[in-house]
Amino acid sequence: MSKTPYYAPHGGHPAQTELLTDRAMFTEAYAVIPKGVMRDIVTSYLPFWDKTRLWVLARPLSGFAETFSQYIVEVGPGGGGNHPEQDPQAEAVLFVVEGQLSLTLAGTEHNLTPGGYAFIPPASDWTVRNSSDTNARFHWIRKRYQAVEGIAYPGAFVTNEQQLTPVAMPDTEGRWATTRFVDPTDMSHDMHVNIVTFLPGGVIPFAETHVMEHGLYVLEGKAVYRLNQDWVEVEAGDFMWLRAFCPQACYAGGPDKFRYLLYKDVNRHMNLTLGTPR
Ligand SMILES: NC(=O)N[C@H](N)C(=O)O
């Protein structure tokens, strides 16, 4: 991928070729944030985190229709979060993509390395620290938990994707598989964060169109992704945000696997009161 300098070499706008090839996009149905635009000038910081910066990839926009936020968090050596979450209704998934982190969750310390995954229920007691001498990066996906009377809150857990076996999607000969971190029939969970893997040439063979929202972060490989009426080239490090009902399909380009981290909201009735935040 080409690199745009922070200054325009001849003054004015970036070179026209950069404008033509940049894949950043924001439409009413989806957004694409290519890896190349996650640069120093668009970072954010958060209260009670030190030596830490983040890129906000997704957030609720309209006030009632969107369900989640997603960050890539970069924690420098010796940095971390002592009081990471201020919303007592927020549940979280953390997924480590680089370096190592120590997560203390309800008094137990866990060492997370790439592929490390933690589910953190609302109002949990947790902290994160990077005790190594290199940066650590992780995805932090947050959703306001929709409790249901008579169903207990889901429990916290920590695992690594390497401990799980991807499940092949029906009739795909294993070319399209999903690593599930929770049982889809467990009604205590109202969001799933899975890993989807395609072998080269693997496809989503129809335009999936459904009510669930998605955040898709490409972990590995290349593909052409159908987003609403557009076909968009994506590769490792790119992020896609899909609103409810955005039609989606893809074919994996190879030569390696195409893999992404996938958020979706699940298992709950829709709020029938228009305009009421859920
Ligand atoms: N874009 C996707 O990978 N979508 C999934 N098949 C899903 O909605 O579960």
The ligand as an SDF file (V2000), in Angstrom:
LIG
                    3D

  9  8  0  0  0  0  0  0  0  0999 V2000
  -19.8710  -10.7440    6.7740 N   0  0  0  0  0  0  0  0  0  0  0  0
  -19.9230  -11.8710    7.4720 C   0  0  0  0  0  0  0  0  0  0  0  0
  -18.9270  -12.5790    7.6680 O   0  0  0  0  0  0  0  0  0  0  0  0
  -21.1200  -12.1860    8.0100 N   0  0  0  0  0  0  0  0  0  0  0  0
  -21.3200  -13.3800    8.7690 C   0  0  0  0  0  0  0  0  0  0  0  0
  -21.5540  -14.5130    7.9210 N   0  0  0  0  0  0  0  0  0  0  0  0
  -22.4360  -13.2430    9.7710 C   0  0  0  0  0  0  0  0  0  0  0  0
  -23.2650  -12.3500    9.6680 O   0  0  0  0  0  0  0  0  0  0  0  0
  -22.4640  -14.0620   10.6770 O   0  0  0  0  0  0  0  0  0  0  0  0
  1  2  1  0
  2  3  2  0
  2  4  1  0
  4  5  1  0
  5  6  1  0
  5  7  1  0
  7  8  2  0
  7  9  1  0
M  END
$$$$
